[in-house]
Amino acid sequence: MPESAYQKRRDFSRTPEPDRDKPPGGDDPLFVIQKHDASTLHYDFRLEVDGTLKSWAIPKGPSTDPREKRLAVMTEDHPRAYADFEGVIPEGEYGAGTVLIWDRGRYENITRKEDGLRAIGDALKDGHLLVRLHGEKLSGGYALQRMEGDDWLLIKMDDDAADARRNPVSTEPDSVASGRSLEEIAAEAGA
């Protein structure tokens, strides 16, 4: 089996990132949003699709305001086990910096076509995907729309979970997994 882009970029003797995958669990696929303080602070939005995590880096983080369009740059696929990763990637390694699990949960594909639900893989290939998140911080519908190349937009759909006044990126900064901040995770790792 050929090495993935994820594996080629990492030295697993140095980084605590997962080098093996885990089996799927549950009926609905999972999503995770990881806050990543690397060369620049950003949020990694990951959707489980066909046994892997499709990933986008969102510089400003997700919004709950349907009027805001957030740049989402597609990155390499990650193994499902990465959804549980929280820690410090050492200096000199790809993505060096602190990672926390900012939000997580399950999601539903709600992308429609004329005769019913559109397969998620086909929707990704076509560059337009609609999902309903069931997370601890985020819920409701989100659209992912490809613009050009690896550049996409993440847009909150105007539904019951939309809230233009709420800004969870600034008001809810800590991990849903451990309750820790980026600074606490870095300090505990001795970084």
C-alpha positions in Angstrom: 0.0 0.0 0.0 1.5 3.4 -1.0 2.2 6.0 1.7 -0.3 8.7 2.0 0.5 12.4 1.9 -0.2 12.4 5.6 2.4 9.7 6.3 5.0 11.2 4.0 5.0 14.5 5.9 5.6 13.0 9.3 8.3 11.4 11.3 6.4 9.2 13.7 9.4 8.6 15.9 9.3 12.3 16.8 5.6 13.4 16.6 2.8 12.1 18.9 0.3 12.3 16.0 -1.4 8.9 15.3 0.4 6.7 12.7 -2.3 4.1 12.6 -6.0 4.3 12.0 -8.9 3.1 14.1 -12.1 1.4 12.9 -15.2 3.4 12.3 -17.8 3.7 15.0 -21.4 4.7 15.0 -23.9 5.0 12.2 -23.4 8.7 11.4 -19.9 9.8 10.3 -17.9 12.0 12.6 -16.6 15.5 12.3 -13.9 17.2 14.4 -12.6 20.8 14.4 -9.1 21.1 15.9 -7.7 24.5 16.9 -4.1 24.4 15.7 -1.5 27.0 16.8 1.1 26.3 14.1 3.0 29.0 12.1 -0.4 30.8 12.2 -3.4 30.0 14.4 -6.2 28.3 12.4 -8.9 25.7 12.8 -8.8 22.3 11.0 -12.3 21.2 9.9 -12.4 17.4 9.3 -15.2 15.3 8.0 -15.2 11.5 7.9 -15.7 10.3 4.4 -15.1 6.8 3.2 -13.0 5.8 6.2 -10.7 8.9 6.2 -10.9 12.5 7.4 -11.3 15.0 4.6 -9.6 18.2 5.9 -9.7 21.9 5.4 -7.7 24.6 7.2 -9.9 27.6 8.2 -7.8 30.6 9.1 -10.6 32.5 11.0 -12.4 29.5 12.3 -16.0 28.6 11.7 -18.8 31.1 12.1 -22.4 30.8 13.3 -23.4 33.8 11.1 -24.8 32.9 7.7 -23.6 36.2 6.3 -19.9 35.3 6.9 -18.1 33.2 4.3 -14.9 31.6 5.8 -12.0 30.6 3.6 -11.4 26.8 4.0 -8.2 25.5 2.3 -8.3 21.8 1.6 -5.4 19.9 3.0 -4.3 16.2 2.9 -6.6 13.5 4.2 -5.9 12.4 7.8 -6.6 9.0 9.4 -9.8 8.7 11.5 -7.6 8.3 14.6 -6.5 11.9 14.2 -10.0 13.0 15.4 -8.8 12.1 19.0 -5.5 13.9 18.7 -4.7 16.6 21.2 -1.1 17.6 21.9 2.0 19.3 20.7 3.6 18.6 17.3 7.4 19.2 17.9 9.4 21.9 16.2 10.9 20.8 12.9 7.9 18.6 12.1 5.2 19.3 9.6 2.5 21.4 11.3 4.6 22.1 14.4 2.5 23.6 17.2 -0.2 22.9 19.7 -3.5 21.2 18.7 -6.7 20.9 20.7 -10.1 19.4 20.0 -12.2 22.5 19.7 -15.4 20.7 18.6 -16.5 17.2 17.7 -19.6 15.2 17.0 -21.5 13.5 14.2 -22.8 14.9 11.0 -25.3 14.1 8.3 -24.9 14.6 4.6 -27.8 16.8 3.5 -26.6 17.4 -0.1 -29.6 16.9 -2.4 -30.0 16.3 -6.1 -33.1 16.1 -8.2 -33.9 12.5 -7.3 -32.8 12.5 -3.7 -29.7 12.5 -1.5 -26.3 13.1 -3.3 -23.5 10.8 -2.3 -20.9 12.7 -0.2 -18.0 11.6 -2.3 -19.8 12.8 -5.5 -20.7 16.1 -3.8 -17.0 16.6 -2.8 -15.9 15.9 -6.4 -18.5 18.4 -7.7 -17.3 21.0 -5.2 -20.5 21.5 -3.3 -21.4 19.8 -0.1 -24.1 20.4 2.5 -23.8 18.9 6.0 -25.8 19.1 9.3 -23.4 19.1 12.3 -24.3 17.7 15.7 -21.4 19.0 17.7 -20.8 20.2 21.2 -20.3 23.8 20.1 -21.6 23.9 16.5 -24.8 22.5 15.1 -27.0 22.9 12.1 -26.3 23.2 8.5 -23.1 24.2 6.8 -22.2 24.5 3.1 -18.7 23.8 1.7 -18.3 25.4 -1.7 -15.1 25.0 -3.8 -13.9 28.2 -5.4 -10.7 27.3 -7.2 -8.1 24.6 -6.7 -7.9 23.8 -2.9 -9.8 27.0 -1.9 -13.3 26.4 -0.6 -15.7 28.5 1.5 -17.4 27.3 4.7 -20.8 29.0 5.1 -23.3 28.6 8.0 -26.8 27.9 6.6 -29.6 30.1 7.7 -31.4 27.7 10.1 -32.4 27.5 13.8 -28.8 27.1 14.8 -27.6 30.3 13.0 -26.7 33.2 15.4 -25.1 36.3 14.1 -24.4 37.5 17.6 -22.6 34.4 18.7 -18.8 34.1 18.1 -17.8 30.7 19.5 -14.2 31.0 18.2 -13.5 33.9 20.7 -16.0 33.0 23.5 -15.4 29.2 23.6 -11.7 28.8 23.0 -11.0 25.7 25.0 -11.0 21.9 24.2 -14.3 20.0 24.3 -12.2 16.8 25.1 -10.1 18.0 28.0 -11.3 21.5 28.9 -7.7 22.8 28.5 -6.5 25.8 26.6 -3.8 25.8 24.0 -1.4 27.2 26.6 -2.2 24.5 29.1 -1.7 21.7 26.6 1.7 23.3 25.6 2.7 23.7 29.2 1.8 20.1 30.1 3.8 18.9 27.2 6.8 21.0 28.2 6.7 23.0 25.0 
